[in-house]
Amino acid sequence: MGIVEAICIGAFKDKPKEPVSEALFLPGGIEGDCHLGTKGREVSLLLSSDVAVAEDRAKIKFPPGSLAENLRIKLDCPSLIKIGSKLRLGENVILEVVERGKRPDEPHTYSYMGWCLLPDVGYFLKVVSGGRVRVKDKVKIE
């Protein structure tokens, strides 16, 4: 079990994403986000626990969206997330984990003060069932 701590969208791939209180998840991604329609990597996710570790190492805070993530969630048991896991956000939205991190040879278009976590500890998801998600919605791994 967990909770949505932040939802972030952005119009450009080389800029930070902006936090929003809610967003509409559609087949292909999130309404208003530059990755809408990107096959496979429709939604990016960082776990709050991974962000906290990076903040300790960096000695700086990473505000929501600063690491180009669409979702930041807190989970009671993060080790349960695997490729193929399905996450239910709120009542209706189901996202499937399709990838963890990025290949070492694959470029990353954005970093925050020299830091980028998505290539190493980020998750990429596809929308299986769409709908509206709000900050503080419950997250369940199915």
Helices and strands as residue ranges (DSSP letters): E 2-9, E 18-20, E 22-26, E 29-30, E 43-47, H 48-58, E 71-75, G 78-80, E 86-89, E 93-100, H 118-121, E 123-129, E 131-134, E 138-141
